[in-house]
């Protein structure tokens, strides 16, 4: 298992739409020049963002607590210098989550929800 597992989430915009997910797995340095091949996965370069607003939370990530944590992060940015750049960059929707623990670890789990932006 690699850590972190990073997931970009673009929530659906209507009741009959599906959210879009892109999952990124960290590849250790010794495999980065010649990654293992797969018909279903392919190497990608992450966007070069300069900043991220991040909220850390525990437990297992699921469909109920991820949006709740993203909303809590958005609310915590209200009235700060980062509110406008985050809203402009993400158009109020897109965010990422990162999980750092093996699925077999049950205690002291570390997860993060983040909004990426390029200007402060």
Number of C-alpha atoms within 10 A of each C-alpha: 10 13 15 19 17 19 18 18 18 16 15 13 10 8 6 7 9 11 11 12 12 10 13 20 13 12 15 11 9 8 9 11 9 8 13 11 9 8 5 5 10 10 13 7 6 7 7 9 10 10 16 16 18 16 17 14 17 13 15 16 18 8 7 8 14 19 16 12 19 22 13 13 18 20 11 14 16 11 9 8 10 18 16 15 17 26 17 12 15 14 9 11 15 19 20 21 23 20 23 15 20 13 10 6 10 10 10 10 16 16 21 21 26 22 24 21 20 13 13 11
